């Protein structure tokens, strides 16, 4: 797996976003299971893939790296595991387009939390992008009240919020290794799914869908993004990650003919515009 570190960061980020973009379509393919069963299958395969990656990459230093990450990695994994729960639930409760557009606001939440938690300044462009993103979310959530997907949209907001909290923890403890935090998130998600599932009797079809969801979609996606982010500017990371936002609605449209209402595209366009504005903003000195 060391060859991944030789691939340019921007290519890994694009591929990572591409892998993650298939999540909505795969979840739609499950036949005989509910949210917690899907979460369990996804998490168990994710854990297997991640442990394999850790031992192949770090070899005998694997346990030392996990131990050295300490309590902050456990807390980070807790918040990331809540994002995993929110993702599976929201995909089953609202359109894929809604979920991925809302996820793309994580750049905006990072700016907000950075201001309140780390006392980082927000530039004029950053402030404008936050307002735009909130408008976009309001359009999507407001329309969903009548369409019945309101709860799904609200739960989807937990994804970028919890991920942003994870990033704040990493920023507060810069020596924290990201991989152990992801490992803990998989373990916790497994526990949620195991104890809250009605039944753990799965068809071969659903097991295969769980494999696709846990290994190529989630594990490959997160590993590529984690490695790619180390050698890519933060500005570029945010923009390249939009590949998930743009591809995910495309897959369910092509294969399932899932077409969300116009308000979703209007709100999504506003959110993407806000993320791009925040991404190209290089002025870090103007305090709002």
C-alpha positions as CSV (number, residue, x, y, z in Angstrom):
1,X,0.0,0.0,0.0
2,X,3.0,2.3,0.2
3,X,2.6,3.0,-3.5
4,X,-0.4,5.3,-2.6
5,X,2.0,7.8,-1.0
6,X,3.8,8.2,-4.4
7,X,0.6,9.2,-6.2
8,X,0.0,13.0,-6.6
9,X,-2.3,14.3,-3.8
10,X,-4.8,15.9,-6.2
11,X,-5.3,12.5,-8.0
12,X,-5.9,10.7,-4.7
13,X,-8.4,13.4,-3.6
14,X,-10.3,13.1,-6.9
15,X,-10.4,9.3,-6.6
16,X,-11.4,9.5,-3.0
17,X,-14.3,11.7,-3.8
18,X,-15.3,9.4,-6.7
19,X,-15.3,6.4,-4.3
20,X,-17.4,8.2,-1.7
21,X,-19.9,9.4,-4.4
22,X,-21.2,5.8,-4.8
23,X,-22.6,5.6,-1.2
24,X,-26.1,6.8,-2.0
25,X,-26.6,4.4,-4.9
26,X,-25.3,1.4,-3.0
27,X,-27.5,2.1,0.0
28,X,-30.5,2.2,-2.3
29,X,-29.6,-1.4,-3.4
30,X,-30.1,-3.0,0.0
31,X,-33.3,-5.2,0.0
32,X,-34.1,-6.8,3.3
33,X,-32.4,-4.6,6.0
34,X,-32.9,-1.4,7.8
35,X,-30.6,1.5,8.8
36,X,-28.8,-0.2,11.7
37,X,-28.2,-3.4,9.7
38,X,-26.8,-1.4,6.8
39,X,-24.6,0.5,9.3
40,X,-23.3,-2.8,10.8
41,X,-22.5,-4.3,7.5
42,X,-20.8,-1.2,6.2
43,X,-18.8,-0.8,9.4
44,X,-17.6,-4.4,9.7
45,X,-16.2,-4.4,6.1
46,X,-14.8,-1.0,6.7
47,X,-12.9,-2.2,9.8
48,X,-11.5,-5.2,8.0
49,X,-10.2,-3.1,5.2
50,X,-8.8,-0.4,7.5
51,X,-7.0,-2.9,9.8
52,X,-5.5,-4.6,6.7
53,X,-4.3,-1.2,5.5
54,X,-2.8,-0.4,8.9
55,X,-0.8,-3.6,9.1
56,X,0.4,-3.5,5.5
57,X,1.5,0.2,5.8
58,X,2.8,0.5,9.4
59,X,3.6,-3.2,10.0
60,X,5.0,-3.7,13.6
61,X,4.5,-0.1,14.5
62,X,0.7,-0.3,14.0
63,X,-0.1,-0.8,17.7
64,X,2.3,1.9,18.8
65,X,0.7,4.4,16.4
66,X,-2.8,3.5,17.7
67,X,-1.6,3.8,21.3
68,X,0.3,7.1,20.8
69,X,-2.9,8.7,19.2
70,X,-4.4,8.7,22.7
71,X,-7.7,9.9,24.0
72,X,-8.1,12.7,21.4
73,X,-8.3,10.1,18.7
74,X,-11.0,8.3,20.6
75,X,-13.1,11.5,20.9
76,X,-12.4,12.2,17.2
77,X,-13.5,8.7,16.3
78,X,-16.7,9.2,18.3
79,X,-17.7,12.3,16.4
80,X,-16.8,10.7,13.1
81,X,-18.9,7.6,14.0
82,X,-21.9,9.9,14.5
83,X,-21.3,11.2,11.0
84,X,-21.4,7.6,9.7
85,X,-24.8,7.0,11.4
86,X,-26.2,10.3,10.1
87,X,-25.0,9.4,6.6
88,X,-26.8,6.1,6.4
89,X,-30.0,7.4,8.0
90,X,-30.2,10.6,5.9
91,X,-29.6,8.7,2.6
92,X,-32.6,6.5,3.5
93,X,-34.8,9.5,4.5
94,X,-34.1,12.1,1.8
95,X,-32.6,12.4,-1.7
96,X,-28.9,11.7,-2.3
97,X,-28.5,15.1,-3.8
98,X,-29.8,16.7,-0.6
99,X,-27.3,14.8,1.5
100,X,-24.2,15.4,-0.6
101,X,-25.0,19.1,-1.0
102,X,-25.4,19.5,2.7
103,X,-22.1,17.5,3.3
104,X,-20.3,20.0,1.1
105,X,-21.0,22.7,3.7
106,X,-18.2,21.2,5.9
107,X,-15.8,23.9,4.6
108,X,-18.2,26.5,5.9
109,X,-18.6,24.8,9.3
110,X,-14.9,24.6,9.6
111,X,-14.6,28.3,9.2
112,X,-17.4,28.9,11.8
113,X,-15.9,26.4,14.4
114,X,-12.4,27.7,13.7
115,X,-13.6,31.2,14.7
116,X,-15.3,30.2,17.9
117,X,-13.1,27.4,19.1
118,X,-9.6,28.3,17.7
119,X,-10.2,32.1,17.5
120,X,-9.3,32.1,13.8
121,X,-10.3,35.2,11.9
122,X,-13.0,35.1,9.2
123,X,-12.4,37.2,6.1
124,X,-15.0,39.2,4.3
125,X,-15.2,36.5,1.6
126,X,-15.4,33.8,4.2
127,X,-18.3,35.6,5.9
128,X,-20.1,36.0,2.6
129,X,-19.7,32.3,1.8
130,X,-21.2,31.4,5.2
131,X,-24.3,33.5,4.5
132,X,-24.6,32.0,1.0
133,X,-24.3,28.4,2.4
134,X,-27.0,29.1,5.0
135,X,-29.3,30.4,2.3
136,X,-28.7,27.3,0.2
137,X,-29.4,25.0,3.2
138,X,-32.6,27.0,4.1
139,X,-33.9,26.6,0.5
140,X,-33.4,22.8,0.6
141,X,-34.7,22.3,4.2
142,X,-37.6,24.7,3.7
143,X,-38.9,22.8,0.7
144,X,-38.4,19.5,2.4
145,X,-41.0,20.3,5.0
146,X,-43.7,19.8,2.4
147,X,-42.0,16.9,0.7
148,X,-41.5,14.7,3.8
149,X,-37.7,14.7,3.8
150,X,-37.3,17.3,6.5
151,X,-35.9,14.9,9.1
152,X,-33.4,13.4,6.6
153,X,-32.1,16.9,5.8
154,X,-31.7,17.9,9.4
155,X,-29.9,14.6,10.3
156,X,-27.6,15.2,7.2
157,X,-26.5,18.4,8.8
158,X,-24.9,16.3,11.6
159,X,-22.4,15.0,9.0
160,X,-20.5,18.2,8.2
161,X,-20.9,19.4,11.8
162,X,-19.4,16.3,13.4
163,X,-16.6,16.1,10.7
164,X,-15.7,19.7,11.5
165,X,-15.5,18.9,15.2
166,X,-13.1,16.1,14.3
167,X,-10.9,18.5,12.3
168,X,-11.0,20.9,15.3
169,X,-9.7,18.1,17.5
170,X,-6.9,17.4,15.0
171,X,-6.0,21.1,14.8
172,X,-5.8,21.3,18.6
173,X,-3.6,18.2,18.8
174,X,-1.4,18.5,15.6
175,X,0.5,15.4,16.4
176,X,-2.7,13.3,16.2
177,X,-2.6,10.6,13.5
178,X,-5.9,10.6,11.5
179,X,-5.9,6.9,10.8
180,X,-6.5,5.7,14.5
181,X,-9.4,8.2,14.8
182,X,-11.0,6.6,11.7
183,X,-10.3,3.1,13.2
184,X,-12.2,4.1,16.4
185,X,-15.1,5.5,14.3
186,X,-15.4,2.1,12.6
187,X,-15.4,0.2,15.9
188,X,-18.0,2.4,17.4
189,X,-20.2,2.3,14.3
190,X,-20.0,-1.5,14.5
191,X,-21.3,-1.4,18.1
192,X,-24.2,0.9,17.2
193,X,-25.2,-1.4,14.3
194,X,-24.8,-4.6,16.3
195,X,-26.8,-3.6,19.4
196,X,-29.5,-1.7,17.6
197,X,-30.2,-4.1,14.7
198,X,-33.4,-6.1,14.8
199,X,-31.7,-9.0,13.1
200,X,-28.3,-10.0,11.9
201,X,-29.5,-12.5,9.3
202,X,-28.4,-11.1,6.0
203,X,-29.0,-12.3,2.4
204,X,-25.9,-12.8,0.2
205,X,-27.0,-9.8,-1.8
206,X,-27.1,-7.5,1.2
207,X,-23.7,-8.8,2.4
208,X,-22.2,-8.0,-1.0
209,X,-23.7,-4.5,-0.9
210,X,-22.2,-4.1,2.6
211,X,-18.8,-5.1,1.2
212,X,-19.1,-2.5,-1.6
213,X,-20.2,0.1,0.9
214,X,-17.5,-0.6,3.5
215,X,-14.4,-1.3,1.3
216,X,-14.3,0.4,-2.1
217,X,-16.7,3.2,-1.1
218,X,-15.8,4.1,2.5
219,X,-12.3,2.6,3.2
220,X,-10.7,3.4,-0.2
221,X,-12.3,6.8,-0.1
222,X,-11.1,7.8,3.3
223,X,-7.7,6.4,2.9
224,X,-7.1,8.2,-0.4
225,X,-8.5,11.5,1.0
226,X,-6.3,11.2,4.2
227,X,-3.1,10.5,2.2
228,X,-3.9,13.0,-0.5
229,X,-4.7,15.9,1.9
230,X,-1.1,15.7,3.3
231,X,0.5,17.0,0.1
232,X,-2.3,19.2,-1.2
233,X,-3.1,22.8,-0.2
234,X,-6.2,23.1,1.9
235,X,-7.8,25.4,-0.7
236,X,-7.5,22.7,-3.3
237,X,-8.7,19.9,-1.0
238,X,-12.1,21.6,-0.5
239,X,-12.6,22.2,-4.2
240,X,-11.5,18.7,-5.3
241,X,-13.8,17.1,-2.7
242,X,-16.7,18.6,-4.7
243,X,-16.2,15.6,-7.0
244,X,-18.4,13.6,-4.5
245,X,-21.0,16.3,-4.5
246,X,-21.3,16.4,-8.3
247,X,-21.1,12.7,-9.0
248,X,-23.4,11.2,-6.3
249,X,-26.6,12.7,-7.6
250,X,-25.5,11.7,-11.1
251,X,-25.3,8.0,-10.2
252,X,-28.8,7.7,-8.7
253,X,-30.2,9.7,-11.7
254,X,-28.6,7.3,-14.2
255,X,-29.3,4.0,-12.5
256,X,-32.4,4.8,-10.4
257,X,-33.9,7.8,-12.2
258,X,-34.0,9.6,-8.8
259,X,-34.5,13.3,-9.7
260,X,-34.8,15.7,-6.7
261,X,-37.0,18.8,-6.9
262,X,-35.7,22.0,-8.5
263,X,-35.2,23.6,-5.1
264,X,-32.5,21.0,-4.3
265,X,-30.5,22.0,-7.3
266,X,-31.0,25.8,-6.6
267,X,-29.9,25.3,-3.0
268,X,-27.1,23.0,-4.0
269,X,-25.8,25.5,-6.6
270,X,-25.8,28.2,-4.0
271,X,-23.9,25.9,-1.5
272,X,-21.3,24.9,-4.1
273,X,-20.8,28.6,-5.0
274,X,-20.3,29.3,-1.3
275,X,-17.7,26.5,-1.0
276,X,-15.8,27.7,-4.1
277,X,-15.8,31.3,-2.8
278,X,-14.4,30.1,0.6
279,X,-11.9,27.9,-1.2
280,X,-10.4,30.7,-3.4
281,X,-10.4,33.1,-0.4
282,X,-6.8,33.8,0.4
283,X,-7.4,36.8,2.7
284,X,-7.0,35.6,6.3
285,X,-6.4,39.0,7.9
286,X,-9.9,40.6,7.9
287,X,-11.8,40.0,11.1
288,X,-15.6,39.9,11.1
